[in-house]
Each structure stands twice: as C-alpha cells, then as structure tokens.
C-alpha cells in the first residue's frame, strides 16, 4: 500500500474532524500511527452529514459487548445471552475474502478468539475483523457487499 503526502494530509484532516482518538495503518513497507492529545476539555465538534459514499478511516476495534438477552429466530423459550459483533468503522461488509471464495463463517459455525470472521472495506483498505469471543454464530445481520455504519451489529454469537 502506498500513500502519498496529500492522502496522508487528507486522512489527518478527516481524523481531526472526528472523535477518533487513534489510528494505525500498517503494510509490509509502511506504518503510520497517529494519536490525538485528548487532554483538553474542549467540546467535540459535530461533523456535517456525510454523503453515502463517504467513509471514515479505520479505527482500533471496539470491544464486543453482550447484547440484551435475545433468543435466535425460532427459539422462543431459549434465553441465551448473545454477543453482538459490531462494525468498528463505516465501510463495506464482506463475508468472504474474495468474490469466488467461501464465506469466513456461516450460521451454525463455531468460531474461536482471533479467527477472521469478515472484512470491512474502508478507504480502499481491507480490514479483517477477528472474533473477540469464542462460540457459535447464531445470526448474520449484515448483507454481503452492503455499506455498514460504525457500531452496526454484523453478527450474533452464542458464547462458548
């Protein structure tokens, strides 16, 4: 991956206009780490509404937090505690590493911590999301190739 000076400047400008505190981009020949000084108590500026094609730079993954107890479809009396896997950024959701390849996971698959479960493409960067919880994939909520928002639930997992 190559970034020229103008692209880096544009990335830093977008970062300044958001409440994102830190960003890291790595490739085989390039590494960029940017961290905002959050010590000032000035109010966070709001961004103008972005067009549907706009993307926000990748961030570090937020922790996966348990959802409210929700039974999977068809299991009315089952009150399992499910975990939502949420999108850490705005981008395009992909279930597989390539168009003609098998999906990373399907409903009913058992996953382990650190296993790749999907890709979010943002700013032409493919960000592989890894499972932060082991268990069984109960639901896949996002559609392949469709835009997703920051914090949008992508999957539900029944933790092991």
CORTA-V154934 format. One record per run of one state. SS is the DSSP state (alpha for helix, beta for strand, coil for the rest). FROM is the first residue (numbers start at 1). LEN is the number of residues. If there is no record, write none. Layout:
ss=[SS;SS]
from=[FROM;FROM]
len=[LEN;LEN]
//
This chain:
ss=[coil;alpha;coil;beta;coil;beta;coil;beta;coil;beta;coil;beta;coil;beta;coil;beta;coil;beta;coil;beta;coil;beta;coil;beta;coil;beta;coil;beta;coil]
from=[1;5;17;22;27;31;36;66;67;82;87;91;95;96;97;103;104;110;112;116;123;125;131;135;141;147;149;153;160]
len=[4;12;5;5;4;5;30;1;15;5;4;4;1;1;6;1;6;2;4;7;2;6;4;6;6;2;4;7;1]
//
